[in-house]
Amino acid sequence: MPVRSSNSSVLRWPDAAAVGAALATWAAAEAARRPELVRLGCFGSYARREAGVGSDLDLVAVVERSDRPFLERPRDWPTEKLPVPAEILVYTLPEWDRLQRTGGRFATTLATEMVWLVDRSTGA
């Protein structure tokens, strides 16, 4: 979120480097507390290095399984701890595999833009 300078009424949007550092720290913390997490990545303007004032983070998490419906899963992820607004899509492994197989514009965007911060699918 925009932050106020120490003795100023001016709000400043965090720069991309600060957002990237905070995102890396947040991703590591989420990986440590979520054994079911297979992959966690960012796509969109921050992944393309085109983010500017007002840009949000677009995130994808892939988990082994979930008992919760797709639209309820983001509630379990504390994105409010990030310095800019963030949206996260949480897929199970079968859902992620199906998305990749069926293709389409969204799958192509994810395939070309995704920057993986956590990737346990290959032992990384």
C-alpha positions in Angstrom: 0.0 0.0 0.0 1.2 3.5 -0.4 3.2 4.7 2.6 3.5 8.1 4.2 7.0 9.7 4.3 8.1 10.3 7.9 7.2 14.0 8.3 5.2 14.5 5.1 1.6 14.2 4.0 2.8 12.8 0.7 1.9 9.2 0.0 4.5 7.2 -1.9 3.9 3.9 -3.8 6.6 1.4 -3.0 9.1 0.9 -5.9 9.3 -2.4 -7.7 12.5 -3.5 -5.9 10.8 -3.0 -2.5 7.7 -5.0 -3.7 9.9 -7.8 -5.1 11.9 -8.1 -1.8 8.7 -8.1 0.3 7.1 -10.7 -2.1 10.2 -13.0 -1.8 10.0 -12.8 2.0 6.3 -13.4 2.0 6.6 -16.4 -0.4 9.4 -18.0 1.7 7.2 -17.6 4.8 4.2 -19.1 3.1 6.3 -22.0 1.8 7.6 -22.7 5.3 4.1 -22.9 6.8 2.4 -24.8 3.9 3.7 -28.3 3.3 1.0 -28.7 0.7 2.4 -25.9 -1.5 3.9 -27.1 -4.7 4.4 -23.8 -6.5 3.9 -20.1 -5.9 4.4 -17.5 -8.6 3.8 -14.1 -9.9 2.5 -13.0 -13.3 1.3 -9.7 -14.7 3.0 -6.3 -14.6 5.4 -7.1 -11.8 6.5 -10.3 -13.5 6.9 -8.4 -16.8 8.9 -5.6 -15.0 6.3 -3.1 -16.2 4.7 -2.3 -12.8 4.1 1.3 -11.9 2.1 3.4 -9.4 -1.1 1.6 -8.7 0.0 -1.8 -10.0 -1.1 -4.9 -8.0 0.5 -8.3 -7.7 -1.1 -11.2 -9.6 -0.2 -14.5 -7.8 -0.8 -18.1 -8.4 -0.4 -20.9 -5.9 -0.5 -24.6 -6.7 -1.3 -26.9 -3.8 -1.4 -30.7 -3.7 -5.1 -30.7 -2.7 -7.8 -28.6 -1.1 -11.2 -29.4 0.4 -12.3 -25.8 -0.1 -14.1 -24.5 -3.3 -11.8 -22.6 -5.7 -13.3 -19.2 -5.0 -12.9 -19.6 -1.2 -9.2 -20.6 -1.2 -7.6 -17.1 -1.5 -9.1 -16.3 2.0 -6.4 -18.6 3.5 -3.6 -16.5 2.1 -2.6 -13.3 4.0 -1.9 -11.1 1.0 -2.7 -8.0 3.1 0.9 -8.4 4.5 2.3 -7.4 1.0 3.1 -3.8 0.4 0.7 -3.4 -2.6 -2.7 -5.0 -3.3 -2.5 -8.6 -4.4 -4.8 -11.2 -5.9 -4.1 -14.9 -5.6 -5.5 -17.8 -7.5 -5.1 -21.1 -5.7 -5.2 -24.2 -7.9 -4.9 -27.9 -6.9 -2.4 -29.9 -8.9 -5.2 -31.6 -11.0 -6.8 -28.2 -11.7 -3.4 -26.7 -12.7 -2.6 -29.7 -14.9 -6.0 -29.4 -16.6 -5.5 -25.6 -17.1 -2.2 -26.2 -18.8 -3.5 -29.1 -21.0 -6.6 -27.2 -22.2 -4.6 -24.1 -23.1 -6.4 -20.9 -24.0 -5.4 -17.3 -23.6 -5.1 -17.3 -19.8 -2.9 -20.5 -19.8 -0.7 -19.0 -22.5 -0.3 -15.8 -20.5 0.6 -17.8 -17.4 3.1 -19.9 -19.3 4.9 -16.9 -20.8 4.8 -14.5 -17.8 5.1 -16.6 -14.7 8.0 -16.1 -12.4 8.1 -18.9 -9.9 9.1 -17.9 -6.4 8.6 -21.4 -4.9 8.8 -24.5 -7.0 8.8 -27.9 -5.2 7.6 -29.7 -8.3 11.1 -30.3 -9.4 12.7 -30.5 -5.9 13.8 -26.8 -6.2 
